[in-house]
Amino acid sequence: MADTPQRIDTGGETPPAFRYYDLIMAAFVAILLLSNIIGASKPSYITLPGGTEWSFGAGVLFFPISYIIGDVLTEVYGYARARRVIWTGFAALAFMALMAWVVVALPPAAGWPGQEAYEFVFGNSWRIVLASMVAFWAGEFANSFVLAKMKVWTGGKALWTRTIGSTVVGQGLDSLIFYPLAFWGLAGWPVELLWQVVLSQWLIKTAWEALLTPVTYLAVGALKRREGIDIYDTGTDFSPFASAQRPR
């Protein structure tokens, strides 16, 4: 175990093999899929002082964890390897959407009473599927790009500024794309509710990131020490479509 992480610029020395990269990728994809299965389409609310109800999307309770893991990936392993994880998550979302459509479309066995409920939970429309995938893709790449650039600009100092700053941009794009694209014009989603949910999602996700900053610091510090590296994206091709450097 290295006590002091070795600084590695992406235009220079090739990083060593990683010990925990695959585990973090698995955690990221699992949380991403769960957030889309469990809470993406359910609006809930909290009652504010004075009795006003403030609406928010239920998935906000744990979806921001995927952004925290995304921050850890970019901070520790660099943008290129975060890009690989984002594309892996995108492919997993696409496969989940396909299989949900197939399973819902299968005729139920005679006498089985759960088809209607099954269709309600898993039978997302093409709009929700498209909105989820587009919002995820844009938000995650924006989050990773901003964090990687800010790390170089700050010389690796003030981690909290880039984790929160990247979340403001990434989560803002995610919420702004997903809810209007998925629910605009649908019954039960008046325009006022739609924009209230967009705003609340953005604010709550950013607040989650800020509150969990100490956890992010602990995770980043532990991984950098155990991996023995600290990657700076000084020579990285930031195109989402560039070939990611393969871990050795």
C-alpha positions in Angstrom: 0.0 0.0 0.0 1.4 3.4 -1.0 1.4 6.1 1.7 1.6 8.9 -0.9 -0.3 8.5 -4.2 1.9 9.0 -7.3 0.8 11.8 -9.5 0.2 10.6 -13.1 -0.7 12.9 -15.9 -2.7 11.2 -18.7 -0.3 12.4 -21.3 2.6 10.8 -19.6 3.2 7.6 -17.7 0.8 4.7 -18.1 -1.0 4.0 -14.8 -0.5 0.6 -13.1 -3.2 -2.0 -12.8 -6.1 -1.1 -10.5 -7.4 -3.1 -7.6 -10.9 -1.6 -7.0 -11.9 -0.2 -10.3 -14.2 -3.1 -11.3 -15.9 -3.1 -8.0 -16.7 0.6 -8.2 -18.0 0.1 -11.7 -20.3 -2.7 -10.5 -21.6 -0.5 -7.7 -22.3 2.4 -10.0 -24.3 0.3 -12.5 -26.3 -1.4 -9.8 -27.4 1.9 -8.2 -28.1 3.4 -11.6 -30.5 0.5 -12.5 -32.2 0.5 -9.1 -32.8 4.3 -9.3 -34.5 3.9 -12.7 -36.5 0.8 -11.6 -37.7 2.0 -8.2 -38.1 5.7 -8.2 -37.9 7.4 -11.6 -41.5 8.0 -12.3 -43.0 8.4 -8.9 -43.5 12.0 -7.6 -43.7 12.4 -3.8 -43.8 15.4 -1.6 -42.8 16.9 1.8 -44.9 19.3 3.8 -43.1 22.6 4.4 -43.8 24.9 7.4 -47.1 26.6 6.7 -48.6 23.5 5.1 -47.3 23.9 1.6 -46.6 20.6 -0.2 -43.3 20.5 -2.1 -43.0 17.8 -4.8 -40.0 15.8 -5.7 -39.1 12.7 -7.6 -38.8 9.6 -5.3 -35.6 8.4 -7.1 -33.7 11.4 -5.7 -33.4 9.5 -2.4 -30.5 7.4 -3.7 -29.8 8.3 -7.4 -27.3 11.0 -6.3 -25.1 8.2 -4.9 -24.3 7.3 -8.5 -23.1 10.8 -9.0 -20.9 10.5 -6.0 -19.4 7.3 -7.3 -19.0 9.1 -10.6 -17.0 11.8 -8.9 -14.9 9.2 -7.1 -14.2 7.4 -10.4 -13.1 10.6 -12.2 -11.1 11.9 -9.3 -9.2 8.7 -8.6 -9.1 6.9 -12.0 -9.4 9.8 -14.5 -11.9 10.8 -17.1 -11.0 8.0 -19.6 -11.9 5.2 -17.1 -15.0 7.1 -15.9 -16.1 7.3 -19.6 -15.9 3.5 -19.8 -18.1 3.2 -16.7 -20.6 5.7 -18.1 -20.9 3.8 -21.4 -21.3 0.6 -19.4 -24.1 2.1 -17.4 -25.7 3.4 -20.7 -25.6 -0.1 -22.1 -27.1 -1.6 -19.0 -29.9 0.9 -19.1 -30.6 0.0 -22.7 -30.6 -3.8 -21.9 -32.9 -3.2 -18.9 -35.3 -1.2 -21.1 -35.4 -3.9 -23.8 -35.9 -6.8 -21.3 -38.6 -4.9 -19.5 -40.5 -4.4 -22.8 -40.1 -8.1 -23.6 -41.2 -9.4 -20.2 -44.2 -7.0 -20.1 -45.3 -8.0 -23.6 -45.2 -11.7 -22.8 -48.8 -13.1 -22.3 -49.5 -13.8 -18.6 -50.4 -17.3 -17.5 -54.1 -17.9 -17.1 -55.3 -16.7 -13.7 -52.3 -14.6 -12.8 -53.6 -11.4 -11.3 -50.5 -9.3 -11.5 -50.2 -8.2 -15.2 -51.8 -4.8 -14.7 -49.6 -3.9 -11.8 -46.6 -5.3 -13.7 -47.4 -3.1 -16.7 -47.8 -0.1 -14.4 -44.4 -0.6 -12.7 -42.3 -1.9 -15.6 -44.1 -0.8 -18.7 -42.5 2.5 -19.1 -43.3 4.4 -22.3 -40.7 5.0 -24.9 -40.6 8.6 -23.7 -39.5 7.7 -20.2 -36.9 5.2 -21.5 -35.5 7.8 -24.0 -35.6 10.6 -21.4 -33.8 8.5 -18.8 -31.0 7.4 -21.2 -30.5 10.8 -22.7 -30.5 12.6 -19.3 -28.1 10.0 -17.8 -25.7 10.3 -20.8 -25.6 14.1 -20.8 -25.5 14.5 -17.1 -22.8 12.0 -16.4 -20.5 13.1 -19.1 -20.9 16.8 -18.1 -20.3 15.9 -14.4 -17.1 13.9 -15.2 -15.8 16.6 -17.7 -16.3 19.5 -15.2 -14.7 17.6 -12.4 -11.7 16.5 -14.4 -11.1 20.0 -15.8 -11.5 21.6 -12.3 -9.0 19.1 -10.9 -6.3 20.3 -13.3 -7.2 24.0 -12.8 -7.1 23.7 -9.0 -3.9 21.5 -9.0 -5.8 18.8 -7.1 -6.7 21.1 -4.2 -10.2 21.9 -2.7 -11.9 18.7 -3.8 -15.2 19.9 -2.5 -15.3 22.7 -5.1 -15.1 20.3 -8.0 -17.4 17.6 -6.6 -20.2 20.2 -5.8 -19.5 22.3 -8.9 -19.6 19.3 -11.3 -22.8 18.1 -9.6 -24.5 21.5 -10.1 -23.8 21.2 -13.8 -24.4 17.4 -14.2 -27.5 17.2 -12.1 -28.9 20.3 -13.6 -28.6 18.9 -17.1 -30.0 15.5 -15.9 -33.1 17.0 -14.3 -33.7 19.6 -17.0 -33.6 16.9 -19.7 -35.4 14.0 -18.0 -38.6 15.4 -16.6 -39.7 17.6 -19.5 -38.8 14.9 -22.1 -40.5 12.2 -20.1 -43.6 13.8 -18.7 -44.4 17.1 -20.6 -48.1 17.1 -21.6 -49.0 13.9 -19.8 -52.1 13.7 -17.5 -51.1 14.2 -13.9 -48.1 16.3 -14.8 -49.2 19.9 -15.0 -46.6 22.4 -16.1 -46.3 23.9 -12.6 -45.7 20.5 -11.0 -43.2 19.5 -13.8 -41.0 22.6 -13.2 -41.3 22.3 -9.5 -40.0 18.7 -9.6 -37.2 19.7 -12.0 -36.1 22.5 -9.6 -36.4 20.3 -6.5 -34.5 17.4 -8.1 -31.6 19.7 -8.9 -31.6 21.3 -5.5 -31.9 18.1 -3.5 -29.3 16.2 -5.6 -26.9 19.1 -5.1 -27.6 19.3 -1.4 -27.1 15.5 -1.2 -23.7 15.9 -2.8 -22.7 18.7 -0.4 -23.9 16.8 2.7 -22.0 13.7 1.6 -18.8 15.6 0.9 -17.0 14.1 4.0 -17.9 10.6 2.7 -16.5 11.5 -0.7 -13.3 12.8 0.9 -12.9 9.5 2.8 -13.6 7.3 -0.3 -11.2 9.4 -2.5 -8.4 9.4 0.0 -8.7 5.7 0.8 -8.7 4.7 -2.9 -5.8 7.0 -3.8 -3.7 5.5 -1.0 -4.6 1.9 -1.8 -4.2 2.3 -5.6 -1.1 4.4 -5.1 -2.1 6.9 -7.9 -3.5 10.4 -8.4 -4.5 10.9 -12.1 -4.7 14.3 -13.7 -6.4 14.6 -17.1 -3.8 16.9 -18.7 -3.5 15.0 -21.9 -7.0 13.4 -22.2 -9.3 13.4 -25.2 -12.6 14.5 -23.6 -14.8 13.4 -26.4 -17.4 10.9 -25.1 -16.8 8.8 -28.2 -13.1 8.6 -27.9 -11.6 5.1 -27.2 -11.1 4.8 -23.5 -7.6 3.7 -22.4 -7.9 0.1 -21.3 -6.9 -0.8 -17.8 -3.9 -3.2 -17.8 
